[in-house]
Amino acid sequence: MGRAINKAVTIAEILKRKMPLHQITSLSSCEMIDVFEPLEEGLDVVTSRRYVSCMKITLSTTVLNVQDVGYQPPLPIQDIQPGDLNKAAAA
């Protein structure tokens, strides 16, 4: 939620470049309610409401709902670079 969205997108993109993965992304917002209770007697409880952005990224090796608005097909095979696995096999 919130600031973690950038990291989630980065991780999903790295994984998609390592193996052929189908992806569905959905966006929403969540209401967060913070309740602050006073340390001293006689003070009121303070409640704060705020909305934060939320993102759900579903990655799968099997085909997902291609009709979904947030669907992304796997990258072409020539764009996938498994990385260290190829180096270990060549050595």
Secondary structure, 3 states (H helix, E strand, C coil): CHHHHHHHHHHHHHHHHHCCCEEEEEEEEEEEEEEECCCCCCCCCEEEEEEEEEEEEEEECCCCCCCCCCEECCCCHHHCCCCHHHHHHHC
